[in-house]
Amino acid sequence: MHPASRLFGSCLRPNPPGRGPGRGAESLGPRPDPGGIVLSTARRLTDRAFSRLREHNWDEARNLLARAEAAGPRGSAWLQIAMGQMELGDTPAARRALSAAEADLVSNPALHLFRALLCCDLGEWELARKDWWAARNLSPANQAVPTVQALLYLGEGRLEEALNLLCPEDIGKVFDLTVSPPVLGRLVVALEKRLLPLELPESLETEVSPPEPGPPVGAAWLLMRRGRKRLEAAWALPVEERAPMMRLALAEIRAAHEQDPKAFRASYHLGEALLSVAEYDRDRDQRPGPRTVALVKQAQECFEESRRSDGTNPYVLHYLARCALLLRRFELAQELWREALDGFEKFPEAHYGLGQSLLARGREREGRAFLLSAILSDLHLLRDRIRELARFFRACPELFAEPASFPLWEAPADPLPEAEKTADPSEDPVMPPQSSDRGEDLAAGPRPEKLQSLPESPPDS
């Protein structure tokens, strides 16, 4: 195996058994790893730092990388430190580490690929291309080289060339992606920055469609069973063929819900059908419109009802978060996905959705970490997004003329019900506005002599 391949594919690998914060300082001396290679103190510290990065413990990761840098690293250890600093967003420290590695690794393609990624982070596309070209000349067969090339094309706005590389039109499937986490994390962020803004509505106006004539008839349990089976069958179809069957499933599940709204998980299944129709029964070459917004809001109400009547579980939280994301309630979506992950930690779709909501709010570093954890668990998530971007771009390239600016605009939070609003003391007829005198103890309330008494009976009119 080429040394660069081993290094580039192991940046975020799990710690070998026996390593971790529980061991004392004496464990930081050189010792062989399971492959028989002696790991320096610096490399072992960087391994621990990457473990903390996976846990999103940024402060401890930063401290471990500083200790690794002070331990006198050499060669590839400097590359690991550089990548850790890049994940933390510390550009000067990453540049310093890459410069220190250059003396020992000038002919190593990993040095140039890491430097190209740093330039991509900074938007320095010309410099990134020079380093990418150097890596390609040193190791043409390196699996990371074509993926970094696609990342460069996406950053430069050359979407057609990027998609011809990622998902050739004549083949119709995604090419073999690199397994390098640093490259995959940046690739998925670049894809979402292009695709996610076009999947969100431009406004939250609603338009309720009239019900279809001739609703299905039958017993509630039979309609529910037929509708659920039909919805499952629709998901197995190609994307462009799902909508008609999803509409039929929605009609059956809605009729069952109208007959027996208190049936177990009836609201959950109706919400699932509404959300499916909202996402697939529309012109997927255009942005969502008022009808889609109305369906998403109906689905949200169903999931809320399911949460009240059937209890909370990670799946209903995931669907509620998805509705919040589609309604541009990014903070709410983020909270719901975090709650879902508290109940089901290994939930790739929830990791991915949380990454999207963080990215939408401009928190790219955290968003990338969650997106990466999702696609490392299920690479099909990334492949599906590549295919969706390719389909969308090839149908309507004009929508991609101008990239969206992040953070995206966010819908305001719903107002509190009247009963939950806190009364403003300045509007209380019993209590006058509080004094702005700094000597007055505002926490204890106004002084007794400042209270106004209400008349025992209303004054004569």
C-alpha positions in Angstrom: 0.0 0.0 0.0 1.3 3.5 -0.9 2.2 5.3 2.4 0.0 8.2 1.3 -3.0 6.0 1.0 -2.5 4.6 4.5 -2.2 8.1 5.9 -4.9 9.7 3.9 -7.5 7.1 4.7 -6.8 6.9 8.4 -7.1 10.5 9.5 -10.2 9.8 11.6 -9.7 6.1 12.3 -10.8 4.7 15.8 -8.1 4.4 18.5 -6.5 1.0 18.7 -7.5 -0.9 21.9 -5.8 0.4 25.1 -5.6 4.0 24.1 -7.6 6.8 25.5 -7.8 9.5 28.1 -7.9 7.0 31.0 -4.3 6.0 30.6 -1.6 7.9 32.5 1.2 10.1 31.1 3.6 7.1 31.0 1.5 5.6 28.2 2.5 8.3 25.8 5.9 6.9 25.0 6.6 5.3 21.6 5.1 1.8 21.2 4.1 -0.4 18.3 0.6 -0.2 16.9 -1.2 -3.4 15.8 0.5 -3.1 12.4 4.0 -3.2 13.9 4.7 0.5 13.3 6.2 2.4 16.2 4.0 5.4 17.0 5.6 8.5 18.4 4.2 10.5 21.2 3.0 13.1 18.8 1.1 10.6 16.7 -0.6 9.1 19.7 -1.7 12.5 20.9 -3.1 13.3 17.5 -5.0 10.0 17.5 -6.6 11.0 20.8 -7.3 14.5 19.4 -9.2 12.9 16.4 -11.2 10.8 18.9 -12.2 14.1 20.6 -13.1 15.6 17.3 -15.5 12.8 16.5 -17.1 13.5 19.9 -17.3 17.2 19.0 -15.1 18.0 22.0 -13.3 20.9 20.3 -11.5 22.3 23.4 -9.9 19.1 24.4 -9.0 18.3 20.8 -7.3 21.7 20.5 -5.3 21.0 23.7 -4.2 17.6 22.5 -3.0 19.0 19.2 -1.0 21.7 21.0 0.7 19.0 23.1 1.4 16.9 20.0 3.0 19.9 18.3 5.2 20.5 21.4 6.3 16.8 21.4 8.6 17.2 18.4 6.6 15.6 15.6 8.2 14.6 12.3 7.0 13.8 8.8 3.5 12.3 8.7 2.7 13.4 12.3 2.8 17.0 11.1 0.2 16.1 8.5 -2.1 14.7 11.1 -1.7 17.8 13.2 -2.4 20.0 10.2 -5.6 18.1 9.4 -6.7 18.3 13.0 -6.2 22.1 13.0 -8.1 22.3 9.7 -11.1 20.6 11.3 -10.9 23.1 14.2 -10.7 26.0 11.7 -7.3 27.2 12.9 -5.8 28.1 9.5 -2.5 29.6 10.8 -1.7 26.5 12.8 -2.6 24.2 9.9 -0.3 26.2 7.6 2.5 26.0 10.1 2.2 22.3 10.4 2.1 21.8 6.7 5.2 23.9 6.3 7.0 21.8 8.9 6.0 18.6 7.1 7.3 19.8 3.8 11.0 19.1 4.5 10.4 15.4 5.1 7.4 14.8 2.7 7.9 17.0 -0.3 7.5 14.0 -2.6 4.5 12.6 -0.7 1.2 13.2 -2.5 -0.7 13.4 0.8 1.1 16.7 1.6 -0.2 18.3 -1.6 -3.7 16.9 -1.1 -3.9 18.2 2.4 -2.6 21.6 1.3 -5.2 21.6 -1.6 -7.9 21.0 1.0 -6.7 23.9 3.1 -6.8 26.1 0.1 -10.3 24.9 -0.7 -11.4 25.9 2.8 -10.0 29.4 2.2 -11.4 29.7 -1.3 -7.9 29.9 -2.9 -8.8 27.8 -5.9 -5.8 28.5 -8.0 -3.4 27.5 -5.3 -5.5 24.4 -4.5 -5.4 23.4 -8.2 -1.6 23.6 -8.2 -1.3 21.3 -5.2 -3.9 19.0 -6.6 -1.9 18.8 -9.9 1.3 18.0 -8.0 -0.5 15.2 -6.1 -1.9 13.8 -9.3 1.6 13.7 -10.9 3.1 12.0 -7.9 0.3 9.4 -7.5 -2.1 9.2 -10.5 -3.9 6.1 -9.0 -4.5 7.7 -5.6 -8.3 7.3 -4.9 -8.6 10.8 -3.4 -7.3 12.6 -6.5 -10.5 12.5 -8.6 -12.7 13.3 -5.6 -10.6 16.4 -4.7 -10.8 17.4 -8.4 -14.7 17.3 -8.2 -14.4 19.4 -5.0 -12.4 22.0 -6.9 -14.9 22.1 -9.7 -17.8 22.6 -7.2 -15.9 25.4 -5.5 -15.2 27.1 -8.7 -18.8 26.9 -9.8 -18.1 24.4 -12.6 -21.0 22.2 -11.7 -21.3 20.5 -15.1 -17.7 19.3 -15.0 -18.0 18.2 -11.4 -21.1 16.2 -12.1 -19.7 14.7 -15.2 -16.9 13.4 -12.9 -19.1 12.4 -10.0 -22.1 11.0 -11.8 -21.5 10.6 -15.6 -24.7 11.0 -17.6 -24.0 8.0 -19.9 -23.4 5.7 -16.9 -26.1 7.0 -14.6 -24.3 6.0 -11.4 -21.9 7.6 -8.9 -18.3 6.8 -9.4 -16.2 5.2 -6.7 -15.7 7.8 -4.0 -12.6 8.0 -1.8 -12.8 6.7 1.7 -10.9 9.6 3.1 -13.0 11.4 5.7 -11.4 14.9 5.3 -12.2 14.8 1.6 -15.7 13.3 2.0 -16.7 15.9 4.6 -15.8 18.8 2.4 -17.4 17.2 -0.6 -20.8 16.7 1.1 -20.7 20.3 2.4 -20.1 21.6 -1.1 -23.0 19.5 -2.5 -25.4 20.7 0.2 -24.5 24.4 -0.3 -25.7 24.0 -3.9 -28.7 21.7 -3.3 -30.2 22.5 0.1 -31.2 26.1 -0.7 -33.2 25.0 -3.7 -35.1 22.4 -1.7 -36.5 25.0 0.7 -39.5 27.2 -0.1 -38.8 30.9 -1.0 -41.9 31.9 1.1 -44.1 30.2 3.7 -47.4 31.0 2.0 -49.8 28.1 1.8 -52.3 26.9 -0.7 -54.6 24.0 0.2 -55.5 21.7 -2.6 -59.1 20.6 -2.9 -59.7 16.9 -1.8 -59.7 14.4 -4.6 -63.2 13.2 -5.6 -64.3 9.7 -4.6 -62.4 9.0 -1.4 -61.8 5.3 -0.9 -64.3 3.4 1.2 -63.9 0.5 3.6 -63.1 -0.3 7.2 -60.6 1.9 8.9 -58.1 -0.9 9.7 -58.3 -2.2 6.1 -57.7 1.2 4.5 -54.8 1.9 6.9 -53.2 -1.5 6.0 -53.6 -0.9 2.3 -52.3 2.6 2.5 -49.2 1.7 4.5 -48.4 -1.2 2.1 -48.9 1.1 -0.9 -46.6 3.8 0.6 -43.9 1.2 1.3 -44.2 0.0 -2.3 -43.9 3.6 -3.6 -40.6 4.1 -1.8 -39.2 1.1 -3.7 -39.9 2.7 -7.1 -37.6 5.1 -9.0 -37.9 8.7 -7.8 -39.8 9.9 -10.9 -42.5 7.1 -10.5 -43.3 7.5 -6.8 -45.9 10.3 -6.8 -49.0 8.6 -8.2 -48.8 5.7 -5.8 -48.0 8.0 -2.9 -51.2 10.0 -3.6 -53.3 6.8 -3.5 -51.6 5.8 -0.2 -52.4 9.2 1.2 -56.1 9.0 0.2 -56.4 5.6 1.9 -54.6 6.6 5.1 -56.5 9.9 5.3 -59.8 8.1 5.0 -58.8 5.6 7.7 -57.7 8.5 10.0 -61.0 10.3 9.5 -62.9 7.1 10.6 -60.7 6.4 13.6 -58.4 9.2 14.5 -57.5 7.7 17.8 -56.2 4.4 16.4 -52.7 3.6 17.4 -50.2 5.6 15.4 -52.9 6.7 12.9 -51.7 10.3 13.1 -48.1 9.1 12.6 -48.9 7.2 9.4 -50.9 10.1 8.1 -48.1 12.5 8.7 -45.6 10.1 7.0 -47.9 10.0 3.9 -48.4 13.8 3.8 -44.7 14.4 4.1 -44.0 11.9 1.3 -46.5 13.5 -1.0 -45.1 17.0 -0.1 -41.6 16.0 -1.2 -42.4 13.9 -4.3 -45.8 15.0 -5.7 -44.5 18.2 -7.1 -42.3 19.5 -9.9 -39.0 18.4 -8.5 -37.2 20.6 -11.1 -38.5 23.7 -9.2 -38.5 25.0 -5.7 -41.3 23.9 -3.3 -44.4 26.1 -3.7 -47.4 27.0 -1.5 -49.1 23.6 -1.9 -45.9 21.8 -0.6 -45.7 24.2 2.4 -49.4 23.4 3.2 -48.8 19.7 3.1 -45.7 20.0 5.3 -47.6 22.0 7.9 -50.4 19.3 7.9 -47.7 16.6 8.4 -46.2 18.6 11.2 -49.6 18.7 13.0 -50.0 15.0 12.6 -46.6 14.2 14.1 -47.3 16.5 17.0 -50.6 14.7 17.6 -48.8 11.4 17.4 -46.2 12.6 19.9 -49.0 13.5 22.3 -51.1 10.4 21.9 -48.6 7.7 21.2 -45.5 9.0 22.9 -42.1 10.3 21.8 -39.7 8.1 19.8 -36.6 9.0 17.6 -38.6 8.5 14.4 -41.4 10.9 15.2 -38.7 13.4 16.3 -36.9 12.9 13.1 -40.0 13.6 11.0 -40.8 16.7 13.1 -37.3 17.9 12.6 -37.6 17.3 8.8 -40.8 19.3 8.7 -39.1 22.1 10.7 -36.2 22.1 8.2 -38.6 22.3 5.2 -40.4 25.2 6.9 -37.1 27.0 7.5 -37.2 26.6 11.3 -33.6 25.6 11.5 -33.1 26.1 15.2 -36.1 24.0 16.0 -35.0 21.3 13.6 -31.6 21.2 15.2 -33.1 20.8 18.7 -35.4 18.0 17.5 -32.7 16.0 15.8 -30.4 16.3 18.9 -33.3 14.9 20.9 -33.7 12.1 18.4 -30.0 11.2 18.7 -30.3 11.1 22.4 -32.7 8.2 22.0 -31.0 6.6 19.0 -27.4 7.5 18.7 -26.7 5.5 15.5 -29.3 7.1 13.3 -27.6 8.2 10.1 -30.6 10.2 8.8 -30.8 12.2 12.0 -27.0 12.9 11.9 -27.4 14.1 8.3 -30.4 16.3 9.0 -28.7 17.8 12.0 -25.7 18.6 9.8 -28.0 20.3 7.2 -29.7 22.4 9.9 -26.3 23.5 11.3 -25.0 24.3 7.8 -28.2 26.3 7.1 -27.4 28.5 10.1 -23.9 29.1 9.0 -22.2 26.7 11.4 -20.2 24.9 8.8 -17.6 23.2 11.0 -20.2 21.5 13.2 -22.5 20.8 10.3 -19.6 19.1 8.4 -18.9 16.9 11.4 -22.5 15.5 11.6 -22.8 15.2 7.8 -19.6 13.2 7.8 -20.6 10.9 10.6 -23.8 10.1 8.7 -22.2 9.3 5.4 -19.5 7.2 7.1 -22.3 5.1 8.5 -24.2 5.0 5.2 -22.4 6.1 2.1 -25.7 5.7 0.1 -26.8 9.0 1.7 -24.1 10.8 -0.2 -24.6 8.9 -3.4 -28.3 9.8 -3.3 -27.5 13.5 -2.9 -25.0 13.4 -5.8 -27.7 11.8 -8.0 -30.3 14.3 -6.9 -28.0 17.3 -7.6 -27.1 15.8 -11.0 -30.8 15.3 -11.9 -31.8 18.8 -10.7 -28.9 20.6 -12.4 -29.4 18.8 -15.8 -33.1 19.7 -15.7 -32.7 23.3 -14.7 -29.1 24.6 -14.9 -30.3 28.2 -14.7 -31.3 27.7 -11.0 -27.7 27.2 -10.2 -26.4 30.4 -11.8 -25.8 32.1 -8.4 -24.8 30.2 -5.3 -26.8 30.9 -2.2 -25.2 32.8 0.7 -25.0 31.2 4.1 -26.5 31.4 6.7 -29.9 31.0 4.9 -32.8 33.1 6.0 -34.8 31.5 8.9 -38.5 31.7 9.7 -39.3 33.4 13.0 -40.4 31.2 15.9 -44.1 30.7 16.4 -45.5 33.2 18.9 -46.4 32.0 22.3 -50.1 31.4 23.1 -51.7 34.3 25.0 -51.8 32.3 28.2 -48.0 31.8 28.1 -47.0 35.3 27.4 -45.3 37.1 30.3 -47.1 40.3 31.3 -45.1 43.5 30.8 -44.9 45.3 34.2 -45.2 48.6 32.5 -48.6 47.6 31.2 -49.9 46.2 34.5 -52.7 48.5 35.8 -51.8 47.6 39.4 -48.1 48.2 39.1 -46.5 51.3 37.7 -43.3 51.2 35.6 -40.3 50.2 37.7 -37.8 52.9 38.5 -34.6 53.0 36.6 -32.7 54.2 39.7 -29.7 51.9 40.1 -30.1 52.1 43.9 -33.4 50.4 43.9 -33.6 46.6 44.4 -35.5 45.6 41.3 -35.4 41.9 42.1 -37.4 42.6 45.2 -40.1 44.5 43.3 -41.3 48.1 43.8 -41.4 49.6 47.2 -44.8 49.5 49.0 -45.2 53.3 48.9 -45.1 53.1 45.1 -48.0 50.6 44.7 -51.2 52.0 43.4 -54.4 50.8 45.0 -57.5 50.0 42.8 -60.8 51.6 43.8 -63.2 49.2 45.5 -65.9 50.0 43.0 -65.7 51.5 39.5 -66.0 55.3 39.3 -69.2 56.8 38.3 -69.4 57.3 34.6 
